[in-house]
Amino acid sequence: MNIQQVKIYSTLTLLLFGLSGCKKFLNVMPVGQTTIPVLFSDMDGIRSAIPGAYAKTYDYYTNHFYLYPELAGDLLQADLQQLAEGRQNIYNYNSDPDQEAAPSAKIWSDILASLANVNNALFYLPSLEEKYPGSRNELAVYKAELLFLRALGHFDLCRAYAQPYTYTTDASHIGVPILSQTPGPDDVVTRQPVKEVYAFVLRDLKEADQIYNDNRNDFRTAKQRPYFASKEAVQALLSRVYLYMEDWDQVIRYANEVISERQLARGGNYTSMYFDLAGPETETIFRLNGQDKGSGLLSFFNFRNANDFVLPQAYPAEKFVGLFDEGTNDLRINALLFKLETNPGQSANFIGLTRKFDAVQTATDGNRQHMNPLVLRVSEIYLNRAEAYIGKKQAELAAADVETIRARGLQTSGDDIILPENDLDAMRNIVYEERIRELAFEGHRLFDITRRKQNLVRNTNTNSTVKELTYPSDYFVLPIPQRELDANTGMKGNPTVNN
């Protein structure tokens, strides 16, 4: 799918995903034929379209985007016999721009479809505000949510198809298109500098933040809240965006805002975040709802056959497992890693399988397994702030944040954890490693490597054809789909990967 086709495609996606019966939470059902102007002619239409916008964001996260930075990173060992060709190409850094169904092309088309849905809804909001003045607060919240999703989509598109913000000193290198509205069939859309893409993302987020400041009576229920944008979600994403920009003061500012309002989950509440979709969402800031929807994450990380224990498509590499001390009582490996012995009786010989994707619904929902991928949670915000403190050479403050995260994992007091808080270089490595321990397989790894200008170094026993990539590398971004380049005269490919 190319940008010039998005307008037509978005109509179809709104028909298929944008209208929701209210019988189940975020259960999006198909309806009969309609048109976009009719859909947005009343409040029922916009109320139906909002879940559709979230559903399209779910689609690109759960199928390829969430997996891309992990499969292209250094923390997974893939089973090549089970890995589809497109995912093998991600793993081996040889994605083909001509393959329209490949992950490298689907991430592009799925994010564009998501942005089309969001922009269509945003376009009609002003007329609804005029037509329904008594619903202005509700419509304002919808606008904030849509601005959050548009910012997230542009940020994600830029992370996948453009070099990181700090690749050039002024971020003037080529980024991705800025889509403030859905393009028409004759529009020529071009890629904008990364600096301008990030400026657009920040504008949307800050406008959303202001809307939440002015409209504090959020009508989302406690059950719904983790699955919809919120003031804390906007501020958490601002913290992440500024982290990529290395604007340390702003990272700390927005991290402080989030941490003052949200708590870390502890003990059983922490593991429930992954295992129990009906459990308390203490730490979750924003996640996507996969009820009654398929997910590529389930088959990728879970046993292919529960009875025969056929291995998943990929499992944690030694580089990840080796970050934990032998015999540790850290929940992040004891509770979130399943150890499958390869030589029974020899405890050192095992394959570790992540359990971050093991959740099932409650018995009342028939124990159907599905995936609600985490996008933003409180522990990331602590780690964002710790990294910003390192950037400001405040190692002692960084140590305090790491102690908080590590103490939660070890189920102990932070007073029991001693870190070299007066050694900036040592603390920098500790912050980086703690981020791996805490956020592994949650869609961060490659982006963390490239934004820090690090080399990709996999375990020596990796079965990928790529053992190491030195930063900077043209291979650290995906190719622009060839179909897009053929249809859009204003579009440019990426060096090397599009050649």
LOFIVO-46253 format. One record per residue (C-alpha): residue in one letter; x, y, z. Coordinates in nm, 4 decimals. Example, Ala and Ser with C-alpha at 12.3 -4.5 7.8 and 13.67 -1.06 7.14 Angstrom:
BEGIN
{'a',{1.2300,-0.4500,0.7800}};
{'s',{1.3670,-0.1060,0.7140}};
END
This chain:
BEGIN
{'m',{0.0000,0.0000,0.0000}};
{'n',{0.1323,0.3420,-0.0879}};
{'i',{0.0503,0.6792,0.0600}};
{'q',{-0.1600,0.7782,-0.2397}};
{'q',{-0.3879,0.4805,-0.1701}};
{'v',{-0.4366,0.5531,0.1987}};
{'k',{-0.7539,0.7570,0.1504}};
{'i',{-0.9322,0.4641,-0.0137}};
{'y',{-0.7848,0.2108,0.2255}};
{'s',{-0.8773,0.4138,0.5308}};
{'t',{-1.2420,0.4117,0.4250}};
{'l',{-1.2333,0.0333,0.4230}};
{'t',{-1.0574,0.0113,0.7565}};
{'l',{-1.3094,0.2420,0.9155}};
{'l',{-1.5870,0.0204,0.7819}};
{'l',{-1.4231,-0.2961,0.9070}};
{'f',{-1.2668,-0.1808,1.2316}};
{'g',{-1.4054,0.1569,1.3231}};
{'l',{-1.7566,0.0731,1.4374}};
{'s',{-1.8054,-0.0916,1.7699}};
{'g',{-2.0961,-0.2489,1.9483}};
{'c',{-2.0804,-0.1724,2.3182}};
{'k',{-2.1393,-0.5257,2.4416}};
{'k',{-1.7705,-0.5936,2.4960}};
{'f',{-1.4888,-0.3613,2.5872}};
{'l',{-1.3101,-0.2579,2.2666}};
{'n',{-1.4777,-0.5384,2.0730}};
{'v',{-1.4751,-0.3968,1.7197}};
{'m',{-1.7249,-0.5554,1.4836}};
{'p',{-1.7870,-0.5140,1.1070}};
{'v',{-2.0939,-0.3243,0.9934}};
{'g',{-2.2683,-0.2496,0.6669}};
{'q',{-2.1668,0.0022,0.4042}};
{'t',{-2.1341,0.3679,0.4930}};
{'t',{-1.9165,0.6662,0.4044}};
{'i',{-1.6752,0.8678,0.6133}};
{'p',{-1.8888,1.1904,0.6172}};
{'v',{-2.1929,0.9907,0.7316}};
{'l',{-1.9879,0.8091,0.9936}};
{'f',{-1.8726,1.1370,1.1483}};
{'s',{-2.2051,1.3162,1.1247}};
{'d',{-2.3042,1.2523,1.4869}};
{'m',{-2.1661,1.1552,1.8264}};
{'d',{-2.2404,0.7871,1.7790}};
{'g',{-2.0140,0.7892,1.4753}};
{'i',{-1.7122,0.9405,1.6500}};
{'r',{-1.7680,0.7165,1.9524}};
{'s',{-1.7531,0.4176,1.7200}};
{'a',{-1.4510,0.5426,1.5258}};
{'i',{-1.2262,0.5959,1.8292}};
{'p',{-1.1942,0.2209,1.9087}};
{'g',{-1.1222,0.1680,1.5380}};
{'a',{-0.8251,0.4037,1.5594}};
{'y',{-0.6866,0.2080,1.8538}};
{'a',{-0.7531,-0.1184,1.6706}};
{'k',{-0.5369,-0.0115,1.3749}};
{'t',{-0.2581,0.0896,1.6120}};
{'y',{-0.2878,-0.2559,1.7687}};
{'d',{-0.2564,-0.4135,1.4235}};
{'y',{0.0820,-0.2649,1.3458}};
{'y',{0.2176,-0.3194,1.6964}};
{'t',{0.1175,-0.6801,1.7416}};
{'n',{0.2120,-0.8177,1.4021}};
{'h',{0.5482,-0.6727,1.3046}};
{'f',{0.6492,-0.3447,1.4671}};
{'y',{0.6810,-0.4849,1.8203}};
{'l',{0.8955,-0.7708,1.6906}};
{'y',{1.1192,-0.5761,1.4544}};
{'p',{1.3534,-0.4091,1.7097}};
{'e',{1.3853,-0.7370,1.9012}};
{'l',{1.4451,-0.9649,1.6033}};
{'a',{1.6940,-0.7163,1.4566}};
{'g',{1.8568,-0.6694,1.7978}};
{'d',{2.0970,-0.8833,1.9977}};
{'l',{1.8809,-1.0513,2.2620}};
{'l',{1.7084,-1.3236,2.0592}};
{'q',{1.8117,-1.6544,1.9056}};
{'a',{1.5772,-1.7493,1.6225}};
{'d',{1.4640,-2.0927,1.5080}};
{'l',{1.5309,-2.0525,1.1368}};
{'q',{1.3249,-2.3587,1.0450}};
{'q',{1.0131,-2.1981,1.1874}};
{'l',{1.0855,-1.8362,1.1007}};
{'a',{0.9023,-1.7070,0.7938}};
{'e',{1.1167,-1.5636,0.5141}};
{'g',{1.0282,-1.2016,0.5893}};
{'r',{1.1280,-1.2394,0.9542}};
{'q',{1.4442,-1.4229,0.8563}};
{'n',{1.5289,-1.1217,0.6426}};
{'i',{1.4788,-0.8890,0.9406}};
{'y',{1.7018,-1.1164,1.1509}};
{'n',{1.9698,-1.1206,0.8794}};
{'y',{1.9362,-0.7548,0.7719}};
{'n',{1.8480,-0.8287,0.4109}};
{'s',{1.4850,-0.7158,0.3773}};
{'d',{1.3696,-0.6951,0.0161}};
{'p',{1.1793,-0.3731,-0.0714}};
{'d',{0.9970,-0.5600,-0.3514}};
{'q',{0.8238,-0.8006,-0.1113}};
{'e',{0.4945,-0.6310,-0.0322}};
{'a',{0.3903,-0.8848,0.2338}};
{'a',{0.7230,-0.8746,0.4173}};
{'p',{0.7407,-0.7187,0.7666}};
{'s',{0.9560,-0.4352,0.6317}};
{'a',{0.6706,-0.3329,0.3985}};
{'k',{0.3812,-0.4180,0.6298}};
{'i',{0.5093,-0.1910,0.9073}};
{'w',{0.4981,0.0966,0.6593}};
{'s',{0.1508,0.0231,0.5238}};
{'d',{-0.0020,-0.0609,0.8622}};
{'i',{0.1227,0.2595,1.0263}};
{'l',{-0.0055,0.4628,0.7308}};
{'a',{-0.3463,0.2955,0.7647}};
{'s',{-0.3471,0.3807,1.1348}};
{'l',{-0.2591,0.7434,1.0643}};
{'a',{-0.5326,0.7656,0.7990}};
{'n',{-0.7967,0.6577,1.0500}};
{'v',{-0.6694,0.9071,1.3057}};
{'n',{-0.6538,1.1958,1.0601}};
{'n',{-1.0020,1.1269,0.9244}};
{'a',{-1.1423,1.1465,1.2761}};
{'l',{-0.9460,1.4629,1.3583}};
{'f',{-1.0715,1.6283,1.0387}};
{'y',{-1.4366,1.5990,1.1432}};
{'l',{-1.3981,1.6935,1.5104}};
{'p',{-1.4421,2.0718,1.4612}};
{'s',{-1.7794,2.0253,1.2898}};
{'l',{-1.8935,1.7948,1.5693}};
{'e',{-1.7855,2.0498,1.8326}};
{'e',{-1.9988,2.3108,1.6571}};
{'k',{-2.2934,2.0753,1.6139}};
{'y',{-2.2848,1.9330,1.9695}};
{'p',{-2.1683,2.2100,2.2072}};
{'g',{-2.2863,2.0074,2.5062}};
{'s',{-2.0332,1.7342,2.4189}};
{'r',{-1.7300,1.9606,2.3947}};
{'n',{-1.5494,1.7986,2.6878}};
{'e',{-1.6004,1.4501,2.5468}};
{'l',{-1.4839,1.5612,2.2031}};
{'a',{-1.1820,1.7329,2.3564}};
{'v',{-1.0765,1.4053,2.5181}};
{'y',{-1.1194,1.2281,2.1838}};
{'k',{-0.9009,1.4905,2.0205}};
{'a',{-0.6287,1.4404,2.2815}};
{'e',{-0.6405,1.0645,2.2295}};
{'l',{-0.6203,1.1014,1.8514}};
{'l',{-0.3286,1.3451,1.8771}};
{'f',{-0.1499,1.0936,2.0997}};
{'l',{-0.2044,0.8142,1.8447}};
{'r',{-0.0902,1.0372,1.5571}};
{'a',{0.2248,1.1324,1.7466}};
{'l',{0.2925,0.7674,1.8303}};
{'g',{0.2456,0.6615,1.4681}};
{'h',{0.4851,0.9243,1.3314}};
{'f',{0.7411,0.8502,1.6016}};
{'d',{0.7254,0.4763,1.5294}};
{'l',{0.7440,0.5264,1.1529}};
{'c',{1.0497,0.7463,1.1989}};
{'r',{1.2174,0.4941,1.4302}};
{'a',{1.1779,0.2167,1.1726}};
{'y',{1.2580,0.3990,0.8462}};
{'a',{1.4970,0.6784,0.9483}};
{'q',{1.8242,0.6987,1.1326}};
{'p',{1.8013,0.8121,1.4978}};
{'y',{1.7598,1.1763,1.5890}};
{'t',{2.1261,1.2213,1.6825}};
{'y',{2.2555,1.0677,1.3561}};
{'t',{2.3433,1.4210,1.2423}};
{'t',{2.4258,1.7057,1.4778}};
{'d',{2.1141,1.9028,1.3801}};
{'a',{1.8839,1.6075,1.2937}};
{'s',{1.8671,1.7336,0.9362}};
{'h',{1.8905,1.3856,0.7820}};
{'i',{1.5956,1.2377,0.5962}};
{'g',{1.3019,1.1204,0.8018}};
{'v',{0.9487,1.0161,0.7037}};
{'p',{0.6410,1.1936,0.5653}};
{'i',{0.4505,1.4217,0.8009}};
{'l',{0.0815,1.3446,0.7603}};
{'s',{-0.1249,1.6135,0.9292}};
{'q',{-0.4179,1.5044,0.7125}};
{'t',{-0.4988,1.2104,0.4879}};
{'p',{-0.3409,1.2717,0.1448}};
{'g',{-0.5587,1.2871,-0.1648}};
{'p',{-0.5021,1.0492,-0.4578}};
{'d',{-0.3096,1.3128,-0.6542}};
{'d',{-0.0977,1.4455,-0.3676}};
{'v',{0.2789,1.4005,-0.3864}};
{'v',{0.4018,1.3259,-0.0368}};
{'t',{0.7702,1.3604,0.0503}};
{'r',{0.9912,1.2621,0.3406}};
{'q',{1.0768,1.5416,0.5820}};
{'p',{1.3915,1.5873,0.7941}};
{'v',{1.3922,1.3954,1.1214}};
{'k',{1.4072,1.7240,1.3122}};
{'e',{1.0768,1.8346,1.1589}};
{'v',{0.9126,1.4964,1.2205}};
{'y',{1.0053,1.5124,1.5876}};
{'a',{0.8853,1.8734,1.6095}};
{'f',{0.5490,1.7606,1.4700}};
{'v',{0.5320,1.4747,1.7217}};
{'l',{0.6072,1.7142,2.0079}};
{'r',{0.3418,1.9617,1.8924}};
{'d',{0.0748,1.6924,1.8895}};
{'l',{0.1752,1.5633,2.2312}};
{'k',{0.1932,1.9067,2.3903}};
{'e',{-0.1458,1.9998,2.2482}};
{'a',{-0.2850,1.6765,2.3906}};
{'d',{-0.1204,1.7502,2.7246}};
{'q',{-0.2832,2.0939,2.7338}};
{'i',{-0.6220,1.9442,2.6507}};
{'y',{-0.5910,1.7111,2.9480}};
{'n',{-0.4940,2.0057,3.1670}};
{'d',{-0.8119,2.1846,3.0615}};
{'n',{-1.0388,1.8764,3.0744}};
{'r',{-0.9578,1.6787,3.3857}};
{'n',{-1.2927,1.4976,3.4149}};
{'d',{-1.1786,1.1909,3.2205}};
{'f',{-1.4825,0.9724,3.1515}};
{'r',{-1.2851,0.6516,3.0913}};
{'t',{-1.3560,0.3792,3.3455}};
{'a',{-1.0816,0.2168,3.5517}};
{'k',{-1.1020,-0.0944,3.3324}};
{'q',{-1.0746,0.1077,3.0123}};
{'r',{-0.8079,0.3533,3.1231}};
{'p',{-0.4914,0.1483,3.0440}};
{'y',{-0.6212,0.0924,2.6896}};
{'f',{-0.6822,0.4569,2.6067}};
{'a',{-0.4513,0.7551,2.5953}};
{'s',{-0.4354,0.9675,2.9097}};
{'k',{-0.2431,1.2621,3.0445}};
{'e',{0.0136,1.0232,3.1911}};
{'a',{0.0434,0.8378,2.8579}};
{'v',{0.1106,1.1658,2.6781}};
{'q',{0.3739,1.2648,2.9337}};
{'a',{0.5341,0.9187,2.9244}};
{'l',{0.5648,0.9371,2.5468}};
{'l',{0.7098,1.2871,2.5761}};
{'s',{0.9710,1.1455,2.8129}};
{'r',{1.0586,0.8777,2.5574}};
{'v',{1.0717,1.1169,2.2605}};
{'y',{1.3002,1.3566,2.4482}};
{'l',{1.5195,1.0579,2.5456}};
{'y',{1.5762,0.9857,2.1772}};
{'m',{1.6573,1.3546,2.1277}};
{'e',{1.8950,1.3509,2.4274}};
{'d',{1.7179,1.6520,2.5756}};
{'w',{1.7890,1.5369,2.9300}};
{'d',{1.6096,1.8163,3.1166}};
{'q',{1.2833,1.7491,2.9341}};
{'v',{1.3167,1.3733,2.9888}};
{'i',{1.3441,1.4356,3.3621}};
{'r',{1.0637,1.6908,3.3642}};
{'y',{0.8059,1.4588,3.2085}};
{'a',{0.9334,1.1515,3.3917}};
{'n',{0.8805,1.3370,3.7194}};
{'e',{0.5240,1.4179,3.6172}};
{'v',{0.4445,1.0523,3.5457}};
{'i',{0.6191,0.9078,3.8505}};
{'s',{0.4357,1.1502,4.0776}};
{'e',{0.1043,1.0031,3.9579}};
{'r',{0.1766,0.6344,3.8901}};
{'q',{0.3333,0.3573,4.0976}};
{'l',{0.5435,0.0541,4.0140}};
{'a',{0.3665,-0.2806,4.0372}};
{'r',{0.5192,-0.5108,4.2952}};
{'g',{0.5174,-0.8827,4.3664}};
{'g',{0.2185,-1.0594,4.2162}};
{'n',{0.0879,-0.7396,4.0604}};
{'y',{0.4097,-0.7187,3.8585}};
{'t',{0.3804,-1.0672,3.7085}};
{'s',{0.0038,-1.0208,3.6636}};
{'m',{0.0873,-0.7420,3.4217}};
{'y',{0.1992,-1.0200,3.1859}};
{'f',{0.0010,-1.3249,3.2977}};
{'d',{-0.3440,-1.2013,3.3968}};
{'l',{-0.5302,-0.9755,3.1571}};
{'a',{-0.7995,-0.9187,3.4181}};
{'g',{-0.5511,-0.8317,3.6916}};
{'p',{-0.4754,-0.4901,3.8385}};
{'e',{-0.2991,-0.2505,3.6001}};
{'t',{-0.0938,-0.0801,3.8701}};
{'e',{0.2022,0.0044,3.6513}};
{'t',{0.0527,0.0119,3.3044}};
{'i',{0.0305,0.3555,3.1453}};
{'f',{-0.0812,0.2467,2.7984}};
{'r',{-0.1288,-0.0911,2.6336}};
{'l',{-0.3280,-0.2131,2.3345}};
{'n',{-0.6284,-0.4433,2.3540}};
{'g',{-0.6223,-0.7654,2.1527}};
{'q',{-0.9514,-0.9164,2.2615}};
{'d',{-1.0974,-1.1254,1.9761}};
{'k',{-0.8063,-1.0281,1.7505}};
{'g',{-0.5125,-1.2282,1.6222}};
{'s',{-0.1516,-1.1647,1.7182}};
{'g',{0.1801,-1.2582,1.5632}};
{'l',{0.3392,-1.2189,1.9064}};
{'l',{0.1725,-1.5314,2.0454}};
{'s',{0.3112,-1.7715,1.7872}};
{'f',{0.6482,-1.5983,1.7849}};
{'f',{0.7303,-1.6193,2.1563}};
{'n',{0.5154,-1.9111,2.2774}};
{'f',{0.5355,-2.2878,2.2349}};
{'r',{0.4122,-2.3857,1.8924}};
{'n',{0.2458,-2.6942,2.0365}};
{'a',{0.1768,-2.6970,2.4103}};
{'n',{0.1597,-3.0778,2.4235}};
{'d',{0.4847,-3.1490,2.2388}};
{'f',{0.6720,-2.8364,2.3569}};
{'v',{0.7852,-2.7385,2.0090}};
{'l',{1.0067,-2.4341,2.0566}};
{'p',{0.8863,-2.0821,1.9702}};
{'q',{1.0140,-1.8999,1.6642}};
{'a',{1.2667,-1.7190,1.8853}};
{'y',{1.3892,-1.7331,2.2446}};
{'p',{1.6199,-1.5260,2.4660}};
{'a',{1.9869,-1.5381,2.3716}};
{'e',{2.2675,-1.6009,2.6194}};
{'k',{2.3383,-1.2278,2.6168}};
{'f',{2.0115,-1.1686,2.8008}};
{'v',{2.0216,-1.4663,3.0375}};
{'g',{2.3833,-1.3876,3.1282}};
{'l',{2.2848,-1.0493,3.2752}};
{'f',{2.1328,-1.2253,3.5762}};
{'d',{2.3471,-1.3764,3.8500}};
{'e',{2.3167,-1.7521,3.8928}};
{'g',{2.0788,-1.8334,4.1754}};
{'t',{1.9268,-1.4851,4.1817}};
{'n',{1.5743,-1.4427,4.3113}};
{'d',{1.5009,-1.1742,4.0517}};
{'l',{1.1394,-1.2013,3.9330}};
{'r',{1.2443,-1.0971,3.5849}};
{'i',{1.4175,-1.4284,3.5268}};
{'n',{1.2641,-1.6561,3.7909}};
{'a',{0.9018,-1.5697,3.7094}};
{'l',{0.9284,-1.4322,3.3550}};
{'l',{1.1598,-1.6940,3.2043}};
{'f',{1.0643,-2.0575,3.1499}};
{'k',{1.3696,-2.2827,3.1659}};
{'l',{1.3470,-2.5804,2.9333}};
{'e',{1.6298,-2.8252,3.0095}};
{'t',{1.8160,-2.9508,2.7057}};
{'n',{2.0078,-3.2079,2.9120}};
{'p',{1.7938,-3.3099,3.2122}};
{'g',{1.9894,-3.3171,3.5356}};
{'q',{2.2429,-3.0602,3.4153}};
{'s',{2.0963,-2.7312,3.5301}};
{'a',{2.3401,-2.5216,3.3282}};
{'n',{2.2041,-2.6599,3.0015}};
{'f',{1.8676,-2.5039,2.9278}};
{'i',{1.6846,-2.2860,2.6830}};
{'g',{1.5077,-1.9893,2.8397}};
{'l',{1.1703,-1.8898,2.6986}};
{'t',{1.0230,-1.5503,2.7819}};
{'r',{0.6887,-1.5599,2.9590}};
{'k',{0.5995,-1.2003,2.8858}};
{'f',{0.3474,-1.3246,2.6298}};
{'d',{0.1722,-1.5960,2.8310}};
{'a',{-0.1421,-1.4135,2.9370}};
{'v',{-0.4878,-1.5686,2.9110}};
{'q',{-0.8271,-1.4205,2.9693}};
{'t',{-1.0315,-1.4949,3.2762}};
{'a',{-1.2382,-1.8114,3.2969}};
{'t',{-1.5546,-1.6121,3.2298}};
{'d',{-1.4134,-1.5292,2.8867}};
{'g',{-1.3399,-1.8912,2.8062}};
{'n',{-0.9672,-1.8806,2.8817}};
{'r',{-0.8974,-1.7623,2.5301}};
{'q',{-0.5397,-1.6586,2.4873}};
{'h',{-0.4665,-1.3237,2.3292}};
{'m',{-0.2135,-1.0449,2.3434}};
{'n',{-0.2400,-0.6967,2.4928}};
{'p',{0.1061,-0.5545,2.4134}};
{'l',{0.2485,-0.3048,2.6598}};
{'v',{0.3475,0.0274,2.5034}};
{'l',{0.4219,0.2493,2.8049}};
{'r',{0.4715,0.1511,3.1680}};
{'v',{0.6160,0.3152,3.4764}};
{'s',{0.9423,0.1184,3.4922}};
{'e',{1.0455,0.2552,3.1518}};
{'i',{0.9938,0.6064,3.2839}};
{'y',{1.2271,0.5418,3.5786}};
{'l',{1.4870,0.4109,3.3336}};
{'n',{1.4387,0.7072,3.1000}};
{'r',{1.5067,0.9373,3.3930}};
{'a',{1.8090,0.7334,3.5052}};
{'e',{1.9605,0.7623,3.1578}};
{'a',{1.8927,1.1354,3.1537}};
{'y',{2.0702,1.1708,3.4890}};
{'i',{2.3685,0.9905,3.3358}};
{'g',{2.3549,1.2382,3.0469}};
{'k',{2.3688,1.5209,3.3016}};
{'k',{2.6552,1.3465,3.4870}};
{'q',{2.4407,1.2955,3.7971}};
{'a',{2.5331,0.9339,3.8649}};
{'e',{2.3986,0.9339,4.2211}};
{'l',{2.0474,1.0220,4.1049}};
{'a',{2.0681,0.7606,3.8293}};
{'a',{2.1693,0.5030,4.0904}};
{'a',{1.8603,0.5809,4.2973}};
{'d',{1.6312,0.5068,4.0027}};
{'v',{1.8133,0.1838,3.9186}};
{'e',{1.7928,0.0766,4.2826}};
{'t',{1.4159,0.1269,4.2729}};
{'i',{1.3749,-0.0923,3.9650}};
{'r',{1.6194,-0.3587,4.0805}};
{'a',{1.4713,-0.3751,4.4310}};
{'r',{1.1301,-0.4436,4.2791}};
{'g',{1.2738,-0.7299,4.0757}};
{'l',{1.4586,-0.8743,4.3734}};
{'q',{1.1600,-0.8119,4.6050}};
{'t',{1.3777,-0.6330,4.8553}};
{'s',{1.4481,-0.2852,4.9852}};
{'g',{1.6567,-0.0424,4.7851}};
{'d',{1.8743,-0.0058,5.0940}};
{'d',{2.0031,-0.3588,5.0311}};
{'i',{2.1371,-0.2678,4.6858}};
{'i',{2.4798,-0.1080,4.6614}};
{'l',{2.5797,0.0619,4.3356}};
{'p',{2.8970,0.2564,4.2403}};
{'e',{2.7105,0.5857,4.2436}};
{'n',{3.0313,0.7913,4.2309}};
{'d',{3.1563,0.6219,3.9129}};
{'l',{2.9809,0.7769,3.6111}};
{'d',{3.1113,0.5271,3.3516}};
{'a',{3.0212,0.2283,3.5668}};
{'m',{2.6750,0.3674,3.6320}};
{'r',{2.6202,0.4320,3.2614}};
{'n',{2.6750,0.0618,3.1889}};
{'i',{2.4537,-0.0370,3.4814}};
{'v',{2.1696,0.1839,3.3550}};
{'y',{2.1996,0.0334,3.0072}};
{'e',{2.2013,-0.3228,3.1421}};
{'e',{1.9094,-0.2597,3.3762}};
{'r',{1.7054,-0.1401,3.0810}};
{'i',{1.7726,-0.4734,2.9103}};
{'r',{1.6735,-0.6728,3.2180}};
{'e',{1.3517,-0.4797,3.2620}};
{'l',{1.2324,-0.4039,2.9078}};
{'a',{1.3662,-0.6977,2.7036}};
{'f',{1.1340,-0.8185,2.4246}};
{'e',{0.8971,-0.5219,2.4659}};
{'g',{0.9915,-0.3484,2.1409}};
{'h',{1.2921,-0.1373,2.2440}};
{'r',{1.6227,-0.3125,2.1841}};
{'l',{1.7426,-0.2095,1.8347}};
{'f',{1.6222,0.1456,1.8901}};
{'d',{1.8149,0.1639,2.2186}};
{'i',{2.1310,0.0466,2.0405}};
{'t',{2.1086,0.2913,1.7508}};
{'r',{2.0022,0.6023,1.9448}};
{'r',{2.3097,0.5543,2.1682}};
{'k',{2.5313,0.5098,1.8595}};
{'q',{2.6391,0.1637,1.9728}};
{'n',{2.7446,-0.1346,1.7650}};
{'l',{2.5179,-0.4354,1.7299}};
{'v',{2.7088,-0.7310,1.8759}};
{'r',{2.5341,-1.0665,1.8970}};
{'n',{2.6458,-1.3785,2.0814}};
{'t',{2.9143,-1.5712,1.8953}};
{'n',{2.6788,-1.8687,1.8615}};
{'t',{2.4064,-1.6692,1.6871}};
{'n',{2.2636,-1.8437,1.3820}};
{'s',{2.2119,-1.5142,1.2021}};
{'t',{2.4348,-1.4320,0.9072}};
{'v',{2.4957,-1.0956,1.0744}};
{'k',{2.7108,-1.1287,1.3853}};
{'e',{2.7966,-0.7611,1.4234}};
{'l',{2.7087,-0.4245,1.2719}};
{'t',{2.9202,-0.1181,1.3397}};
{'y',{2.7455,0.2125,1.4005}};
{'p',{2.6682,0.4039,1.1832}};
{'s',{2.5188,0.1611,0.9355}};
{'d',{2.2674,0.1977,0.6529}};
{'y',{2.1280,-0.1374,0.7641}};
{'f',{1.9926,0.0044,1.0883}};
{'v',{1.6797,0.1241,0.9035}};
{'l',{1.4239,-0.0608,0.6928}};
{'p',{1.3870,-0.0096,0.3177}};
{'i',{1.1006,0.2017,0.1881}};
{'p',{0.8647,-0.0403,0.0049}};
{'q',{0.9346,-0.0403,-0.3678}};
{'r',{0.5645,-0.0091,-0.4446}};
{'e',{0.5645,0.3227,-0.2598}};
{'l',{0.8650,0.4451,-0.4563}};
{'d',{0.7036,0.3427,-0.7861}};
{'a',{0.3700,0.5116,-0.7105}};
{'n',{0.4966,0.8286,-0.5446}};
{'t',{0.7396,1.0428,-0.7394}};
{'g',{0.8239,1.2474,-0.4298}};
{'m',{0.9350,0.9497,-0.2237}};
{'k',{1.3016,0.8632,-0.1727}};
{'g',{1.4453,0.5281,-0.0711}};
{'n',{1.7011,0.4616,0.1997}};
{'p',{2.0694,0.4241,0.1060}};
{'t',{2.1957,0.0680,0.0514}};
{'v',{1.8833,-0.1140,0.1742}};
{'n',{1.6790,0.0224,-0.1180}};
{'n',{1.9505,-0.0389,-0.3762}};
END
